[in-house]
Amino acid sequence: MVFGMIVRSGDIVIAKIQFTDTLEIKKRPVLVLFKEYNNLVVAGITSNTNMKGISLLKKDGMLKDSVIKLNYIFTISNNLIYKKLFSLNKIKRKQVYSSLTNKLKYLILNY
């Protein structure tokens, strides 16, 4: 992590991510959902716009049209953040949290 950088909920950052199917570590964009202690709970972002999720477009600040994958949520150390790109606007942030809340409600009701 860059010294002195403050990362908050709703930030899109580049982080060093280890993929589950390999030991390879790559720098990838993620959405910070929340921060607790020195850990960040994040959602993966892909440029494969055919995947399900919430669209994140160039006009939102991405380099290329992408999708926030709310089915790909994981925890990383704050130290794995490479740089902050931008923060979601209020409307997009509300869309993310509303969709995530609905997914959790569905799981609870169908448990």
Sequence and secondary structure as in RCSB ss.txt:
>XXXX:A:sequence
MVFGMIVRSGDIVIAKIQFTDTLEIKKRPVLVLFKEYNNLVVAGITSNTNMKGISLLKKDGMLKDSVIKLNYIFT
ISNNLIYKKLFSLNKIKRKQVYSSLTNKLKYLILNY
>XXXX:A:secstr
  TT    TTEEEEEEEE TTSS EEEEEEEEEEEETTEEEEEEEES TTSSSEEE GGGT SS EEEEEEEEEE
EEGGGEEEEEEE  HHHHHHHHHHHHHHHHHHHHT 
